[in-house]
């Protein structure tokens, strides 16, 4: 396995052996442009060390790209905002609002059909419910915890924002390849929601994504094809692909900024990809149905929901191995960490409930019945300077 401490010039030499950029199934690897190298060099490589206990405040050398999320401080925009957990129920077409202090449901409102995720806006002021079946985003004011308007968007499965805040990216997920017109990324001007470009993805199941350290590139999982696509966020064009096999789902950039971790539901673990060499360099087995990937509050660990196994695995970034597996029951799907890092909240997609787990012991604290098909829940507010989207990917 390629280690993170290895010099970047060795990685660059490896990448020089790959083929020219493309995105066809028969030619999956692509030599990264020089700007990818510059992007990944913007964060110093992470050196292996003993992982601190959960909740420890770390310096930038360990937290890396997540430094602004580790200290528990909220943006001034969020001062005085009452914490709530928003749970979209795919089957019943509504959103449940939970008070995390009492673990009680304190609100419920209808939205569009098949709500998939609740996404914090880049500037932290609003929340968006991705109503995939209704071709709309329901806008929530977190001050009132109620919908305020709706934005017409074709089949929004997932929603992200470029790190500079200039673009909103809607993931349009299709289970079949076809002509690519229904599977890919829709780029919008974030401030005006003016449509900019549709990026067709040739592999079915466009799903989840994350960005390089400087936001120049995104890496997108294609669930039904075992591919991860690289897209240039400036030109809004596909620039390469990596075959990871299985059924790739959630994607997260390592704190060091040099690797991406991809939950692989079909392979029962997490694939590690090197975006410079455009190849898989490792695999960590976690459990059946590996799905969601939030980070611990101190950014030293990665939580993995194993939906079919009813477990949550804890991966140490320093050791690149599982250091704990918690039997939590249910069907854990997307997850969110509390601002203090002491609780892990997750929806049980096929169990109609939300579970709360103590991150120090792995013990299930509460199970809350919410509705049919709870999916991408969001614990809001969260520490960080801006939101990259999904259900609370903060930096």
ABEGO torsion letter per residue (X at the ends): XBBAABBAAAAAAAAAABBBBBABAABABBBBBAAAAAAAAABBBBBBBBBBBBGBBBBAAAAEAAAAAAAGBBBAAABGBBBBBBBBBAAAGBBBBBBAAAGBBABBBBBBBGBABBBBBAAGABBBBBBAAAGBBBBBBAAAGBBABBBBBBGBABBBBBAAGABBBBBBBBABAEAGAABEBBBBBAAAGBBABBBBBABBGBBBBBBBAAGABBBBBBAAAGBBBBBBAAAGBBAEBBBAEEBBBBBBBBAAGABBBBBBAAAGBBBBBBAAAGBBABBBBAEBGBABBBBBAAGABBBBBBAAAGBBBBBBAAAGBBABBBBAEEBBBBBBBBAAGABBBBBBAAAGBBBBBBAAAGBBABBBBAEBGBBBBBBOBBBEABBAEEAGBBX
